[in-house]
Amino acid sequence: MDRRPESSEYLKELSKYVYLVPAEGDIITIFREQTDEICTFISNLTEEQGDYRYAPEKWSIKEMVGHLADTGRIMSYRLLCIARGDTTPLPGFEEKDYVLTANFEAHTLKALLAHYKLVRESTLLLMETLPEEAWIRKGIVNEATLSARAQACIMIGHDHHHLNILKERYLV
């Protein structure tokens, strides 16, 4: 799939993620390469760095990685539902509540990275098996229309956004 979603395929607020996806190239290839980039980046961090917060009220790197894994699970499920033509409205979620109750701090950065990597690999396998027509199917997420290809781009953009935050605010 190399066509980017049109603005009518997602909420305007999500454009900040869609715009982070390169305009050219296959979405599946971009997803795969991004997975490798993020996994390599995080695997080069120490366990001590995993506990770092750039401000007291901000997530630690471990919490950020856990958030990426949890959000990936949710977004992958949304992609599956939309791509398979399920028109059941899907709810939003409160990311801060997930991080607050997940106890990511009790796990090693290596273990959290393993969760992230497995979620991404599973999502990649799903994407690779989608027929062309599935990418333009639409569903309802958080009371708004969302296409499968928009969901895929939002996943890429979301993780790109957090990778930028890690590089700019955590590892300076």
C-alpha positions as CSV (number, residue, x, y, z in Angstrom):
1,M,0.0,0.0,0.0
2,D,1.6,3.2,-1.1
3,R,-1.3,5.7,-1.1
4,R,-1.6,8.0,1.9
5,P,-5.0,8.5,3.4
6,E,-7.0,11.5,2.4
7,S,-8.0,14.0,5.2
8,S,-11.6,12.6,5.1
9,E,-10.2,9.2,6.4
10,Y,-9.3,10.4,9.9
11,L,-9.9,13.0,12.5
12,K,-8.1,16.3,11.9
13,E,-6.4,16.0,15.3
14,L,-4.6,12.9,14.1
15,S,-3.0,14.7,11.1
16,K,0.0,15.4,13.3
17,Y,0.8,11.7,13.1
18,V,-0.2,11.2,9.5
19,Y,2.1,14.0,8.4
20,L,5.1,12.3,10.1
21,V,4.8,9.4,7.6
22,P,7.1,9.9,4.5
23,A,5.0,10.9,1.5
24,E,6.7,8.4,-0.7
25,G,7.1,4.7,-0.2
26,D,5.2,1.6,0.7
27,I,3.5,1.9,4.1
28,I,4.4,-1.7,5.0
29,T,8.1,-1.1,4.2
30,I,8.1,2.1,6.2
31,F,6.5,0.3,9.2
32,R,9.1,-2.5,9.0
33,E,12.0,-0.1,8.8
34,Q,10.6,2.0,11.6
35,T,10.3,-1.1,13.8
36,D,13.9,-2.0,13.2
37,E,15.0,1.6,13.9
38,I,13.1,1.9,17.2
39,C,14.1,-1.5,18.4
40,T,17.8,-0.8,17.7
41,F,17.5,2.6,19.3
42,I,15.9,1.3,22.5
43,S,18.2,-1.8,22.7
44,N,21.2,0.5,22.9
45,L,19.9,2.1,26.1
46,T,20.9,0.9,29.5
47,E,18.5,-0.3,32.3
48,E,19.4,2.9,34.2
49,Q,18.4,5.0,31.3
50,G,15.1,3.1,31.2
51,D,14.2,4.7,34.6
52,Y,15.0,8.2,33.4
53,R,12.4,11.0,33.4
54,Y,13.2,14.4,32.0
55,A,10.8,16.0,34.5
56,P,9.1,14.5,37.6
57,E,5.6,14.3,36.1
58,K,6.8,12.8,32.8
59,W,6.9,9.2,31.8
60,S,10.1,7.3,32.2
61,I,11.7,5.7,29.2
62,K,10.3,2.3,30.4
63,E,6.8,3.8,30.6
64,M,7.2,5.3,27.1
65,V,8.2,1.9,25.7
66,G,5.3,0.3,27.5
67,H,3.0,2.9,26.2
68,L,4.2,2.2,22.6
69,A,3.5,-1.5,23.1
70,D,0.0,-1.0,24.6
71,T,-0.9,1.6,22.0
72,G,0.3,-0.7,19.3
73,R,-1.9,-3.4,20.6
74,I,-4.9,-1.2,20.5
75,M,-4.2,0.3,17.1
76,S,-3.5,-3.1,15.6
77,Y,-6.8,-4.3,16.8
78,R,-8.5,-1.3,15.2
79,L,-6.6,-2.0,12.0
80,L,-7.8,-5.6,12.0
81,C,-11.5,-4.6,12.7
82,I,-11.6,-2.0,10.0
83,A,-9.7,-4.0,7.4
84,R,-12.1,-7.0,7.9
85,G,-15.1,-4.8,7.4
86,D,-16.4,-4.8,11.0
87,T,-18.6,-1.8,11.4
88,T,-18.9,-2.0,15.2
89,P,-17.9,1.4,16.6
90,L,-14.7,1.1,18.5
91,P,-14.0,3.2,21.6
92,G,-11.1,5.6,22.3
93,F,-8.8,5.0,25.3
94,E,-7.0,7.0,27.9
95,E,-3.3,6.4,27.5
96,K,-2.4,8.0,30.8
97,D,-4.7,5.5,32.7
98,Y,-2.9,2.6,30.9
99,V,0.5,3.8,31.9
100,L,-0.6,4.7,35.5
101,T,-1.9,1.1,36.1
102,A,0.6,-0.9,34.1
103,N,3.5,-1.0,36.5
104,F,6.0,-0.8,33.7
105,E,8.7,0.2,36.2
106,A,8.6,-3.3,37.6
107,H,9.9,-4.7,34.3
108,T,13.2,-4.5,32.6
109,L,13.6,-2.3,29.6
110,K,14.7,-5.4,27.7
111,A,11.4,-7.1,28.5
112,L,9.3,-4.1,27.6
113,L,11.2,-3.9,24.3
114,A,10.3,-7.5,23.7
115,H,6.6,-6.7,24.1
116,Y,6.9,-3.8,21.7
117,K,8.8,-5.9,19.1
118,L,6.2,-8.7,19.2
119,V,3.3,-6.3,18.8
120,R,5.0,-4.7,15.8
121,E,5.9,-8.1,14.3
122,S,2.3,-9.3,14.7
123,T,1.0,-6.0,13.2
124,L,3.4,-6.3,10.3
125,L,2.2,-9.9,9.5
126,L,-1.4,-8.6,9.5
127,M,-0.5,-5.7,7.1
128,E,1.3,-8.1,4.8
129,T,-1.8,-10.3,4.4
130,L,-4.3,-7.5,3.7
131,P,-5.8,-7.5,0.3
132,E,-5.6,-4.1,-1.5
133,E,-9.3,-3.3,-1.0
134,A,-9.0,-3.7,2.7
135,W,-6.8,-0.6,3.0
136,I,-9.6,1.7,2.0
137,R,-12.3,0.2,4.2
138,K,-13.6,2.5,6.9
139,G,-14.8,2.0,10.4
140,I,-15.8,4.1,13.4
141,V,-13.2,4.8,16.0
142,N,-13.8,7.2,18.9
143,E,-17.0,8.3,17.2
144,A,-15.1,9.3,13.9
145,T,-14.5,7.7,10.6
146,L,-11.1,6.0,10.2
147,S,-9.8,4.0,7.2
148,A,-7.4,1.1,7.5
149,R,-4.6,2.9,5.7
150,A,-5.1,6.0,8.0
151,Q,-4.8,3.7,11.0
152,A,-1.6,2.3,9.7
153,C,-0.2,5.8,9.1
154,I,-1.3,6.9,12.5
155,M,0.6,4.0,14.0
156,I,3.8,4.9,12.2
157,G,3.4,8.6,13.0
158,H,2.6,8.0,16.7
159,D,5.8,5.9,17.2
160,H,7.8,8.5,15.2
161,H,6.5,11.2,17.4
162,H,7.6,9.3,20.6
163,L,11.0,8.5,19.1
164,N,11.5,12.2,18.5
165,I,10.6,12.9,22.1
166,L,13.0,10.3,23.3
167,K,15.8,11.8,21.2
168,E,15.0,15.4,22.0
169,R,14.0,15.4,25.6
170,Y,15.4,12.2,27.2
171,L,18.8,11.7,25.7
172,V,20.3,15.2,25.4
